[in-house]
Amino acid sequence: MRERSAGATADESTDDSAGAEAGSASGPAAGRRTQRVLRGLRRASGLLRWTSLRLRLVVVFGLVALTAAVSASGIAYWLNRNTVLERTQNAVLNDFRKSLEDSTRSLPLRPRCAELQDAARQMAAGPQDYAVLLIGVDREGKACAATTNKNLLTLNSVPLALRTAVDEVRTVDESNRYAHHLYWQRKEVGDAPYLVAGAKVIGGGPTGYMMKSLATERQDLNSLAWSLGIATALALVGSALLAQAAATTVLRPVQRLGHAARQLGEGRLDTRLRVTGTDELADLSRTFNRTAERLEHRVEELSGREAASRRFVADMSHELRTPLTAITAVSEVLEEEADSLDPMIAPAVQLVVSETRRLNDLVENLMEVTRFDAGTARLVLDDVDVADQVTACVDARAWLDAVELDADRGIVARLDPRRLDVILANLIGNALKHGGSPVRVSVHTEEVPGDGAGGRTGSTAVTGGPAAPHGSGGPEAGTEQEGPERSGPESDAGRPGGGELVIRVRDHGPGIPEEVLPHVFDRFYKASASRPRSEGSGLGLSIALENAHIHGGEITAANLPEGGAVFTLRLPMDATPLTDGERRDRGTARAADEGTEDGR
């Protein structure tokens, strides 16, 4: 008898055909499942990109460890399973072959059923503990089946493929010495695995089958699987802990770098990182420190240049005032005597007078801009009837015939009247100069949602100092005001409960070109590059915007669909919260300066 697994061969062909049928039937469904899995993986990877770096490191470490542990456990389980099954199977088959030869050697060619039963019991009494079925033909030609376990092993319980392989007579030649061989097959009976084997005694004799339970081996393999599963889980936990430790080691310097970068962005240019080690993160910290040091030096250099430039403009403006005062006095005298001058000289005198006034306005504007840049602009608040203020501004500049006023009396706001006059003069003067008459000025109030909680734009706001009289400047006039000052809070502090004041200045001209509209409040900006010289200096609207910001307000420019441009001024009805916040900030700054001086 030669040991073979003919039944396994038959089962393999059966399984392959079944698998082919299943694959052909469920191919589209399997493709859809694969697509769903791929979409899920892409969605998970997309979510992973938006999570924190620490979580990503832990997840990646965990996936790597899980893959490695599952792969190692699977390979170990498969190798141990094959080893255990082959060892048990070989031991059982060898014992069955030997027992079949020994037990049937003493039997007659046509044994009685009792003799077959005794031989089957003798074979089953061996150490392997398997059930035995012997099938023979007695002297009378009747078939006899002797089994040691009628409930487990009968001829019907033996797989047909195994019976066919056992009964097959093979040709004896040089490559095949025996006509019959030993065949085996694994099968499930209920939930228990069994090994079924069969062979025919050569030279005439009974056919023997045996069935061996593999429940013990399955239990051992299940215990092995549980052990490998626990080991995989422990490996996963260990990898998560290692990933956490690695993430902490990597992320702590990154977090310090992020904190230092935020401090640097907030203006603390002396921020530096403590460098330890020689790895890539240490190199990154050194690079950050060098960058911060160079940035600090560059900012100090630029700040020094800017301060020197502001001082130069301020000093130049102050120095120009003395000769300008004298020139202005002379030009006024010449203007009074213009009627008595030679007609050939009169045009020159008029040109000197107009250019002197223009130069005086330019110096005043430069000084006002310098105060805004240096942070010395201050608010002097007073209760202002807005309609009277607009009327006074227009009347002082002789614009009554060209300006239409739509304002009810009794709208009282607490503002700086001098700065409001400067804003109105620049907006109305700009409309008269570049727009078309008539210029319409409308005044009304609006409620602001969430009054007292926020404002519109950044601003500079400080109190103190004497107020200048109304009408102290022309269309682009700024005014001089001395005294220390600081940059005040943003306009979101300047929205008291009284809402906001809205003043609109509209002209009937061609409007503002779209490419010019974003630049109308830029300093020294002129719409036409071919006419760089004009009556204005290009500072009027910029000064008006700065004066609106210092109140916590804003000015916007737009074109109307029916033609013409409109400038909208929005100011808080009460700018007192701005000045209160400035006093607190100034006191805090003074205390900080005193503390710094004491600590030196």
C-alpha positions in Angstrom: 0.0 0.0 0.0 1.3 3.4 -0.8 0.1 6.5 1.0 -1.7 9.0 -1.1 -4.2 11.8 -0.8 -6.5 11.0 -3.7 -9.4 12.4 -1.9 -7.5 15.6 -1.5 -7.0 15.7 -5.3 -10.6 15.2 -5.9 -11.6 17.9 -3.4 -9.1 20.3 -4.9 -10.7 19.9 -8.3 -14.1 20.3 -6.8 -13.1 23.4 -4.8 -11.5 25.0 -7.9 -14.6 24.6 -10.0 -16.8 26.0 -7.2 -14.5 28.9 -6.7 -14.7 29.7 -10.4 -18.4 29.6 -10.4 -18.5 31.9 -7.3 -16.0 34.3 -8.9 -18.0 34.5 -12.2 -21.2 35.1 -10.3 -20.0 37.6 -7.7 -17.4 39.4 -9.8 -19.3 42.8 -10.1 -20.3 42.6 -6.4 -16.6 42.0 -5.4 -15.6 44.9 -7.6 -18.1 47.2 -5.9 -16.8 46.1 -2.5 -13.3 46.8 -3.6 -14.2 50.3 -4.7 -16.0 50.9 -1.4 -12.9 49.8 0.5 -10.7 52.0 -1.6 -13.0 55.0 -1.1 -13.0 54.4 2.6 -9.2 54.2 2.6 -8.9 57.5 0.6 -11.4 59.1 3.0 -9.5 57.9 6.0 -6.2 59.2 4.5 -7.9 62.6 3.9 -9.0 62.8 7.5 -5.6 61.8 8.6 -4.0 64.7 6.8 -6.2 67.1 8.8 -5.4 65.7 12.2 -2.5 66.6 14.5 1.0 65.4 13.8 1.1 63.5 17.1 -2.0 61.5 16.1 -0.6 60.8 12.7 2.7 59.5 14.1 0.8 57.2 16.5 -1.5 56.0 13.8 1.4 55.3 11.4 3.4 53.5 14.1 0.3 51.5 15.0 -0.4 50.5 11.4 3.2 49.5 10.8 3.3 47.5 14.0 -0.1 45.9 13.3 0.9 44.9 9.8 4.2 43.4 11.0 2.6 41.6 13.9 -0.3 40.3 11.8 2.1 39.1 9.1 4.4 37.4 11.6 1.5 35.9 13.5 -0.1 34.7 10.3 3.1 33.1 9.0 3.8 31.5 12.4 0.2 30.1 12.6 0.3 28.7 9.1 3.7 27.0 9.6 2.7 25.6 13.0 -0.7 24.4 11.6 1.0 22.6 8.8 3.6 21.1 11.1 1.0 19.9 13.7 -1.4 18.4 11.1 1.4 16.7 9.1 2.9 15.2 12.2 -0.4 13.9 13.5 -1.5 12.7 10.1 1.8 10.9 9.4 1.7 9.2 12.8 -1.9 8.1 12.3 -1.5 6.9 8.8 1.7 4.9 9.6 0.0 3.3 12.5 -3.1 2.5 10.5 -1.1 0.9 7.7 0.9 -1.2 10.1 -2.1 -2.3 12.1 -4.0 -3.2 8.9 -1.1 -5.4 7.7 -0.7 -7.0 11.1 -4.4 -7.6 11.8 -5.3 -9.0 8.3 -2.2 -11.2 8.0 -3.8 -13.9 10.2 -7.2 -13.7 8.7 -8.4 -16.2 6.0 -9.0 -15.0 2.5 -12.7 -15.0 3.1 -13.1 -14.2 6.8 -16.3 -14.4 8.8 -18.0 -11.2 10.1 -17.0 -12.0 13.6 -13.4 -12.4 12.6 -13.5 -9.0 10.8 -15.1 -7.5 13.9 -12.3 -8.8 16.2 -9.7 -7.5 13.8 -11.3 -4.1 13.7 -11.4 -3.9 17.5 -7.7 -5.0 17.6 -6.8 -2.2 15.2 -8.8 0.4 17.1 -7.2 -0.5 20.4 -4.0 1.1 19.4 -2.5 4.3 20.8 -3.9 6.5 18.1 -7.5 6.0 19.2 -9.2 6.0 15.8 -12.4 4.3 14.6 -12.0 1.4 12.2 -14.2 0.0 9.4 -13.3 -3.3 7.7 -15.2 -4.5 4.7 -14.8 -8.0 3.3 -16.6 -11.0 1.7 -17.3 -14.2 3.8 -17.2 -17.8 2.5 -20.8 -17.6 1.4 -20.1 -14.5 -0.8 -22.0 -12.1 1.4 -20.5 -8.6 2.1 -19.6 -7.9 5.7 -18.8 -4.5 7.3 -17.3 -4.5 10.7 -17.0 -1.1 12.4 -15.9 0.0 15.9 -18.2 3.0 16.0 -21.5 2.7 14.1 -22.5 6.3 14.9 -19.3 7.7 13.4 -17.8 5.5 10.8 -19.9 3.6 8.3 -19.4 3.1 4.6 -21.8 5.9 3.8 -19.8 8.3 6.0 -16.7 7.7 3.9 -16.4 10.3 1.1 -17.2 8.9 -2.3 -14.0 10.3 -3.8 -11.9 8.4 -1.2 -13.8 5.1 -1.8 -13.3 5.4 -5.5 -9.6 6.0 -5.1 -9.2 3.1 -2.7 -11.0 0.6 -5.0 -9.1 1.7 -8.1 -6.6 -0.8 -9.4 -3.4 0.8 -10.7 -1.1 -0.8 -13.3 2.0 -2.2 -11.8 5.2 -1.2 -13.5 8.6 0.2 -12.7 7.2 3.5 -11.5 4.3 1.9 -9.5 5.1 -1.2 -7.5 1.6 -1.7 -5.9 -1.8 -2.0 -7.4 -3.5 -0.3 -4.4 -2.4 2.6 -2.2 -3.3 4.2 1.0 -5.4 7.4 0.5 -6.5 10.0 3.1 -8.8 13.0 3.3 -9.8 15.6 5.9 -13.5 16.3 6.5 -15.8 18.0 8.9 -18.4 16.0 10.9 -20.6 18.5 12.6 -18.2 21.1 13.9 -15.3 18.6 14.5 -12.5 18.0 12.1 -11.6 14.3 11.2 -8.9 12.5 9.2 -10.4 9.7 7.0 -8.0 7.2 5.4 -8.6 3.9 3.5 -6.6 1.1 1.9 -7.1 -2.3 0.3 -5.0 -5.2 1.3 -2.9 -6.4 -1.6 -3.2 -10.0 -2.7 -6.8 -10.3 -1.6 -8.3 -9.4 1.7 -10.6 -6.8 3.4 -10.7 -3.1 2.7 -10.0 -0.9 5.7 -11.0 2.6 6.6 -10.2 4.6 9.7 -11.5 7.9 11.0 -9.3 9.9 13.5 -10.6 13.0 15.4 -8.4 16.2 15.0 -10.2 18.1 17.8 -7.2 18.1 20.0 -5.0 19.5 17.2 -7.7 22.1 16.5 -7.8 23.1 20.2 -4.0 23.4 20.2 -4.1 25.6 17.1 -6.9 27.8 18.6 -4.7 28.3 21.7 -1.8 29.2 19.4 -4.1 31.6 17.5 -5.2 33.2 20.8 -1.6 33.5 21.9 -0.6 35.1 18.6 -3.6 37.5 18.8 -2.6 38.5 22.4 1.0 39.0 21.2 -0.3 41.2 18.3 -2.4 43.3 20.6 0.5 43.7 23.0 2.7 44.7 20.1 0.1 47.2 19.0 -0.1 48.7 22.5 3.7 48.8 22.7 4.0 50.5 19.3 1.5 53.1 20.4 3.5 53.8 23.5 6.7 54.0 21.5 5.0 56.2 19.0 3.8 58.5 21.8 7.3 58.7 23.2 8.8 59.3 19.7 6.1 61.9 19.0 6.8 63.7 22.3 10.5 63.7 21.5 9.9 65.1 18.0 7.1 67.4 18.7 8.4 69.2 21.8 11.1 71.0 19.8 8.5 71.7 17.1 6.0 73.1 19.6 8.8 75.3 21.0 9.6 76.5 17.5 5.9 77.2 16.8 5.6 79.2 20.1 8.8 81.1 19.3 7.5 81.8 15.8 4.2 83.2 17.2 6.1 85.4 19.6 8.3 86.6 16.7 5.2 87.4 14.7 3.8 89.4 17.6 6.8 91.7 17.5 9.1 90.1 20.2 12.1 90.1 18.0 14.4 89.1 20.9 12.9 85.6 21.0 15.4 82.8 20.8 15.3 79.0 21.1 17.5 77.0 23.4 19.5 74.6 21.3 20.5 71.1 22.5 21.8 68.2 20.5 23.2 67.9 17.0 20.3 66.5 15.1 18.1 68.1 12.4 15.8 69.7 14.9 18.8 71.3 16.6 19.9 72.6 13.2 16.4 74.0 12.7 16.5 75.8 16.0 19.9 77.3 15.1 18.5 78.4 11.8 15.6 80.0 13.5 17.8 81.8 16.0 20.0 83.2 13.2 17.0 84.3 11.2 15.5 86.0 14.2 18.8 87.8 15.0 19.1 89.0 11.4 15.4 90.1 11.4 15.9 92.0 14.6 18.9 93.8 13.3 17.1 94.5 10.0 14.0 95.8 11.8 16.2 98.0 14.1 18.0 99.4 11.1 14.7 100.1 9.2 13.2 101.6 12.4 16.1 103.8 12.8 15.9 104.9 9.2 12.2 105.5 9.5 12.6 107.5 12.7 15.4 109.6 11.0 13.1 110.1 8.0 10.2 111.3 10.2 12.6 113.6 12.2 13.9 115.0 8.9 10.4 115.7 7.6 9.3 117.2 10.9 12.5 119.3 11.3 12.2 120.4 7.7 8.6 121.4 8.1 9.4 123.4 11.3 12.4 125.1 9.7 10.3 126.0 6.6 7.7 127.7 8.8 9.9 130.6 9.8 10.8 131.7 6.2 7.3 130.9 5.1 5.9 133.2 7.7 8.0 136.0 6.4 7.2 135.2 2.7 3.5 134.9 3.5 3.5 138.4 5.1 5.3 139.9 2.1 3.0 138.1 -0.3 -0.1 139.4 1.5 1.3 143.0 1.3 2.0 142.5 -2.4 -1.5 141.1 -2.9 -3.0 144.2 -1.2 -0.9 146.4 -3.5 -1.6 144.4 -6.7 -3.9 147.1 -8.1 -1.2 149.7 -7.9 1.5 147.6 -9.5 2.7 147.7 -13.0 0.5 145.5 -15.2 3.6 143.6 -16.4 4.5 142.7 -12.8 1.0 141.9 -11.5 0.8 138.4 -13.0 4.2 137.5 -11.4 3.0 138.9 -8.1 -0.2 136.8 -8.3 1.8 133.7 -9.1 4.1 134.3 -6.1 1.1 134.8 -3.8 -0.7 131.6 -5.0 2.4 129.5 -4.9 3.3 130.8 -1.4 -0.2 129.8 -0.2 0.2 126.4 -1.8 3.6 125.9 -0.2 2.2 126.9 3.2 -0.6 124.4 2.8 1.9 121.7 1.8 4.1 122.4 4.9 1.0 122.2 7.1 -0.1 119.0 5.6 3.4 117.5 5.9 3.5 118.4 9.6 0.0 116.8 10.1 1.1 113.6 8.4 4.3 113.6 10.4 2.3 113.8 13.6 0.1 110.8 12.5 3.2 108.8 11.7 4.9 109.7 14.9 1.8 109.0 17.0 1.4 112.5 18.3 -2.1 113.2 16.9 -4.6 113.9 19.7 -8.3 114.1 20.1 -9.9 117.1 21.8 -13.6 116.2 22.2 -16.5 118.6 22.4 -20.3 118.4 21.8 -20.8 119.3 18.1 -24.0 120.2 16.3 -23.1 118.5 13.0 -25.3 120.7 10.8 -23.8 123.9 12.2 -20.3 122.4 11.8 -20.9 121.6 8.1 -22.4 125.1 7.5 -19.5 126.8 9.2 -17.0 124.7 7.2 -18.7 125.6 3.9 -19.2 129.3 4.8 -15.6 129.8 5.9 -14.4 128.7 2.5 -17.1 130.5 0.5 -18.6 127.4 -0.9 -22.2 128.2 -0.1 -23.3 128.7 -3.7 -21.8 125.3 -4.8 -22.8 123.1 -1.9 -26.3 121.7 -1.1 -26.8 120.7 2.6 -29.3 118.1 3.7 -28.9 118.0 7.5 -31.3 118.4 10.3 -30.3 120.6 13.2 -30.1 118.9 16.6 -27.8 116.0 15.6 -25.2 116.4 18.3 -22.1 114.2 18.4 -19.1 114.2 20.8 -16.2 114.6 18.4 -13.1 116.7 17.8 -14.6 119.8 15.9 -11.3 120.8 14.4 -10.6 117.4 13.0 -14.2 117.1 11.7 -13.7 120.4 10.0 -10.5 119.1 8.3 -12.3 116.0 7.1 -15.3 118.0 5.7 -13.0 120.6 4.1 -11.0 117.9 2.3 -14.0 115.8 1.1 -16.1 118.8 -0.1 -13.0 120.6 -1.6 -12.1 117.4 -3.4 -15.6 117.0 -4.8 -15.7 120.6 -6.0 -12.3 120.4 -7.6 -12.5 117.0 -9.3 -16.3 116.4 -9.5 -19.1 118.4 -10.7 -21.4 120.9 -9.1 -23.6 120.9 -7.3 -22.0 119.0 -4.4 -24.6 117.6 -2.0 -23.8 116.9 1.7 -26.2 114.8 3.6 -26.1 114.0 7.3 -28.0 111.3 9.3 -27.5 108.8 12.0 -27.6 105.0 12.0 -28.0 102.4 14.7 -25.0 100.0 14.8 -25.7 96.3 15.7 -23.8 95.5 18.9 -23.1 99.1 19.9 -20.3 99.5 22.3 -18.7 96.2 21.3 -16.8 96.8 18.1 -15.8 99.2 15.5 -14.9 99.4 11.9 -11.2 100.1 11.3 -7.9 100.7 13.1 -7.4 104.2 14.5 -5.2 106.5 16.6 -6.9 108.3 19.3 -5.6 110.4 22.2 -7.0 113.4 24.1 -5.6 116.7 25.3 -4.4 119.9 23.8 -6.2 123.1 22.7 -8.7 123.1 19.9 -8.0 125.1 16.8 -10.7 127.4 15.4 -13.1 126.3 12.6 -12.0 127.0 9.1 -8.3 126.7 9.9 -7.4 125.0 6.6 -8.4 124.8 2.9 -9.5 121.7 1.1 -6.4 119.8 2.0 -5.6 121.7 5.2 -4.1 119.9 8.1 -3.4 121.7 11.4 -0.6 121.8 13.8 -1.0 120.5 17.3 1.8 120.0 19.8 2.0 117.6 22.7 3.0 114.0 23.5 0.8 111.2 22.2 0.7 107.5 21.5 -1.1 105.2 19.1 -4.5 104.5 20.6 -6.8 101.6 20.4 -8.5 100.3 17.4 -11.9 101.7 16.4 -13.7 98.7 17.8 -13.4 100.6 21.1 -15.3 103.6 19.7 -18.8 102.5 19.3 -20.9 104.0 22.2 -24.6 103.4 22.5 -25.5 106.4 20.4 -24.9 104.7 17.1 -22.9 106.3 14.4 -22.9 109.5 12.4 -23.0 109.1 8.6 -22.0 112.0 6.3 -22.2 111.6 2.5 -20.5 114.0 0.1 -21.8 113.5 -3.5 -20.8 115.3 -6.7 -22.2 115.2 -10.2 -19.0 114.7 -12.1 -17.8 111.8 -14.3 -16.9 109.7 -11.2 -13.7 108.0 -10.2 -12.0 105.6 -12.7 -12.1 102.1 -11.5 -8.3 101.7 -11.5 -8.0 104.9 -9.4 -10.7 104.0 -6.8 -8.5 101.7 -4.6 -5.8 104.5 -4.4 -7.8 107.6 -3.7 -6.7 107.7 -0.1 -3.0 107.0 -0.9 -0.6 109.8 -0.1 0.6 111.9 -3.0 -1.4 109.8 -5.4 -2.7 111.6 -8.5 -5.0 110.1 -11.0 -3.3 111.5 -14.1 0.4 110.8 -14.4 0.6 113.3 -17.3 -0.4 116.2 -14.9 1.7 115.7 -11.8 1.5 119.3 -10.9 -1.9 120.5 -9.7 -3.3 122.8 -7.1 -3.4 120.0 -4.5 -0.6 118.1 -2.9 -2.2 114.7 -2.9 -2.4 114.6 0.9 -5.9 115.9 1.6 -7.9 112.7 1.4 -5.1 110.8 3.2 -5.3 113.3 6.1 -9.1 113.1 6.1 -8.9 109.3 6.4 -6.4 109.5 9.3 -8.6 112.0 11.1 -11.6 109.6 10.6 -9.5 106.7 12.0 -8.5 108.6 15.0 -12.2 109.0 15.9 -12.7 105.3 15.3 -14.4 105.9 12.0 -13.9 105.2 8.3 -14.3 106.9 4.9 -15.2 105.0 1.8 -15.4 106.1 -1.8 -17.7 104.7 -4.5 -19.3 105.6 -7.9 -23.0 106.0 -8.2 -24.9 104.2 -11.0 -26.5 107.5 -12.1 -23.1 109.2 -12.3 -20.8 111.0 -9.9 -18.8 109.9 -6.9 -19.8 109.7 -3.3 -17.6 109.7 -0.2 -19.2 108.3 2.9 -17.9 109.3 6.3 -18.8 107.2 9.3 -18.0 108.3 12.8 -19.1 107.2 16.3 -21.6 109.6 17.9 -19.4 109.6 21.0 -15.7 109.0 20.8 -15.2 109.2 24.6 -14.5 105.5 25.0 -11.4 106.0 22.8 -10.0 108.7 25.0 -10.7 106.7 28.2 -8.9 103.7 26.8 -6.0 105.9 25.8 -5.7 107.3 29.3 -5.5 103.8 30.8 -3.0 102.7 28.2 -0.8 105.7 28.8 -0.9 105.1 32.5 0.1 101.5 32.0 3.0 102.5 29.6 4.2 105.1 32.1 4.2 102.5 34.9 6.1 100.0 32.7 8.7 102.6 31.8 9.2 103.5 35.5 9.5 99.8 36.4 12.0 99.3 33.6 14.0 102.3 34.7 14.0 101.1 38.3 15.2 97.7 37.3 18.2 98.9 35.4 
